[in-house]
Amino acid sequence: MKNLYLRSMLAAACAVTLAACGGSGGNLYLSGQVSNLAKDGLILLNDGERLPVSAGQTSFVFTKLVNTDDRYDISIAQQPKGAVCKITNGAGKASSYSVTTAFVSCETNTYPLSGTITGLTADGLTLAIGSTTTSPLKGSTSYTFPNVNDGIAYNISIATYPTGQTCKFVGSASANGRDVVGTMGSAATTGAALNCTAL
């Protein structure tokens, strides 16, 4: 009788432990990789669980476990602000192993950044944002960088000057006016004006 009582108590304790640890639910993790997420606001959804994914994360794991043979379908409940994400391998049926094949790839929205140019009477001008360059021809009255990421802090610099001329950005903090900084908006953005004069 005593042994029966002890066995009953042990079974009850095990049941409580399993319930506390999610033992009554699934036993497999649902996870995946994230690529190029530079913006906050992404929320993934599976089986009612909303999972926020922060900028810079390279992976995700849902807290709700799944069982073998359970079907899963990961979707995007909310896109990050200023970017678009898509999911591949986000739906299927769990096997005997945790799911790790889901992949979320993101792309930050881009917009044109442009500004006016005055006095450009020669060729040779090259402007740069990082490794991206643009070379307005003589007589041009504007410059444009067509694809600048939403919200980034940019630095436009003069990589090469036009022949026989010097140029300066209006509002530049540098002594020679060779570069200018700003923050890209969430739409087409107007950058600093550039004035060129003869040497």
C-alpha positions as CSV (number, residue, x, y, z in Angstrom):
1,M,0.0,0.0,0.0
2,K,2.8,2.3,0.9
3,N,4.6,1.6,-2.4
4,L,1.4,2.3,-4.3
5,Y,1.1,5.6,-2.5
6,L,4.7,6.5,-3.4
7,R,4.2,5.6,-7.0
8,S,1.1,7.8,-7.2
9,M,2.9,10.7,-5.7
10,L,5.8,10.3,-8.1
11,A,3.5,10.1,-11.1
12,A,1.7,13.3,-10.0
13,A,5.0,15.1,-9.5
14,C,6.2,14.0,-13.0
15,A,2.9,15.3,-14.5
16,V,3.4,18.7,-12.9
17,T,7.0,18.9,-14.0
18,L,6.1,18.0,-17.6
19,A,3.3,20.6,-17.7
20,A,5.6,23.3,-16.3
21,C,8.2,22.5,-19.0
22,G,5.7,22.4,-21.8
23,G,5.7,18.6,-21.8
24,S,2.0,18.6,-22.7
25,G,2.8,20.5,-25.9
26,G,5.4,19.8,-28.6
27,N,9.0,18.8,-28.2
28,L,10.5,20.3,-31.4
29,Y,11.8,23.9,-31.9
30,L,10.7,25.9,-34.9
31,S,13.5,28.2,-36.0
32,G,15.2,29.7,-39.0
33,Q,17.7,32.2,-40.3
34,V,17.4,35.9,-41.0
35,S,19.3,37.8,-43.7
36,N,19.9,41.6,-44.1
37,L,17.5,42.8,-41.5
38,A,18.5,46.4,-40.9
39,K,15.2,47.8,-39.6
40,D,13.1,47.1,-36.4
41,G,9.5,46.2,-36.5
42,L,9.5,42.7,-38.1
43,I,7.0,40.3,-36.5
44,L,6.7,36.7,-37.5
45,L,3.6,34.6,-36.9
46,N,3.0,30.8,-36.4
47,D,0.1,29.1,-34.8
48,G,-1.1,32.3,-33.0
49,E,2.4,33.2,-31.7
50,R,3.7,36.6,-32.7
51,L,7.5,36.7,-32.6
52,P,9.3,40.1,-32.8
53,V,12.6,40.1,-34.6
54,S,14.9,43.0,-34.1
55,A,17.3,44.7,-36.6
56,G,20.5,42.9,-36.8
57,Q,19.2,39.5,-35.8
58,T,20.4,36.6,-37.9
59,S,18.2,33.9,-36.5
60,F,14.8,33.4,-34.8
61,V,13.2,30.7,-32.6
62,F,9.5,30.4,-31.7
63,T,8.9,29.7,-28.0
64,K,5.9,27.5,-28.8
65,L,7.2,24.0,-29.5
66,V,5.7,21.7,-32.2
67,N,5.1,18.0,-32.3
68,T,6.3,15.5,-34.8
69,D,3.9,15.5,-37.8
70,D,2.5,18.9,-36.8
71,R,2.1,21.4,-39.7
72,Y,3.6,24.8,-39.4
73,D,3.1,27.9,-41.5
74,I,5.3,30.9,-40.7
75,S,4.1,34.2,-42.1
76,I,4.9,37.8,-41.7
77,A,2.5,39.5,-39.4
78,Q,4.2,42.9,-39.7
79,Q,6.9,44.2,-42.0
80,P,9.8,46.2,-40.6
81,K,9.5,50.0,-41.1
82,G,11.3,51.0,-44.3
83,A,12.0,47.4,-45.5
84,V,10.3,44.4,-47.0
85,C,11.0,40.8,-45.9
86,K,9.9,37.5,-47.5
87,I,10.0,33.9,-46.2
88,T,11.2,30.8,-48.0
89,N,10.7,27.2,-46.6
90,G,8.3,28.7,-44.0
91,A,5.6,26.0,-44.3
92,G,5.7,22.3,-43.9
93,K,5.3,19.3,-41.6
94,A,7.7,18.7,-38.7
95,S,9.6,15.4,-38.8
96,S,11.5,13.9,-35.9
97,Y,13.9,16.9,-35.7
98,S,13.5,20.5,-34.8
99,V,12.7,22.7,-37.9
100,T,15.7,24.9,-38.9
101,T,15.1,25.4,-42.7
102,A,12.9,28.5,-42.7
103,F,14.7,31.5,-44.1
104,V,13.7,35.2,-43.9
105,S,15.4,37.6,-46.3
106,C,14.9,41.4,-46.1
107,E,15.6,44.3,-48.3
108,T,15.7,47.9,-47.1
109,N,13.7,50.3,-49.2
110,T,15.8,52.7,-51.4
111,Y,15.0,56.2,-52.7
112,P,16.8,58.7,-54.9
113,L,19.0,61.4,-53.2
114,S,19.6,64.4,-55.4
115,G,20.9,68.0,-55.2
116,T,21.5,71.0,-57.4
117,I,24.8,71.9,-59.1
118,T,25.7,75.4,-60.2
119,G,28.7,76.6,-62.3
120,L,29.8,73.2,-63.7
121,T,31.6,74.1,-66.9
122,A,33.9,71.1,-67.3
123,D,34.0,67.3,-67.1
124,G,35.7,65.3,-64.5
125,L,33.5,65.7,-61.5
126,T,32.8,62.5,-59.5
127,L,30.7,62.4,-56.4
128,A,30.7,59.4,-54.0
129,I,28.7,57.8,-51.2
130,G,30.9,55.0,-50.0
131,S,31.7,52.9,-53.1
132,T,28.8,54.3,-55.1
133,T,29.7,57.1,-57.5
134,T,28.0,59.4,-59.9
135,S,29.7,61.6,-62.5
136,P,27.7,64.6,-63.7
137,L,28.8,66.0,-67.1
138,K,29.7,69.6,-67.7
139,G,26.6,71.8,-67.9
140,S,24.7,69.5,-65.5
141,T,22.5,71.3,-63.0
142,S,21.9,68.4,-60.6
143,Y,23.3,65.1,-59.3
144,T,21.4,62.0,-58.3
145,F,22.2,58.8,-56.4
146,P,19.2,56.7,-57.4
147,N,19.3,54.0,-54.7
148,V,20.1,55.1,-51.2
149,N,18.9,53.1,-48.2
150,D,16.0,54.4,-46.1
151,G,17.1,56.1,-42.9
152,I,20.9,55.7,-43.3
153,A,23.4,58.4,-42.3
154,Y,25.1,59.3,-45.6
155,N,28.3,61.2,-46.5
156,I,28.5,62.6,-50.0
157,S,32.1,63.5,-51.0
158,I,33.9,64.9,-54.0
159,A,36.0,62.0,-55.3
160,T,37.5,64.0,-58.3
161,Y,37.1,67.7,-59.3
162,P,36.1,68.9,-62.7
163,T,39.1,70.0,-64.9
164,G,40.2,73.6,-64.0
165,Q,37.5,74.0,-61.3
166,T,36.9,73.6,-57.6
167,C,33.6,72.7,-56.0
168,K,32.1,73.1,-52.6
169,F,28.9,71.7,-50.9
170,V,26.7,74.3,-49.3
171,G,26.5,73.6,-45.6
172,S,29.6,71.4,-45.5
173,A,31.3,71.2,-42.1
174,S,34.7,70.6,-43.7
175,A,37.1,73.5,-44.4
176,N,37.3,72.8,-48.1
177,G,33.6,72.0,-48.5
178,R,34.5,68.6,-50.0
179,D,31.9,66.5,-48.3
180,V,28.6,66.8,-46.6
181,V,26.6,64.5,-44.3
182,G,22.9,63.9,-43.9
183,T,20.2,61.4,-43.1
184,M,18.2,59.7,-45.9
185,G,14.4,60.1,-45.6
186,S,11.7,57.6,-46.3
187,A,11.1,59.1,-49.7
188,A,13.0,60.9,-52.5
189,T,15.3,63.3,-50.6
190,T,17.0,66.5,-51.5
191,G,20.7,66.7,-50.6
192,A,23.1,69.6,-50.3
193,A,23.6,72.0,-53.3
194,L,27.0,71.9,-54.9
195,N,28.7,75.1,-56.2
196,C,31.6,75.0,-58.7
197,T,33.9,77.8,-59.7
198,A,37.0,78.3,-61.9
199,L,40.4,77.9,-60.2
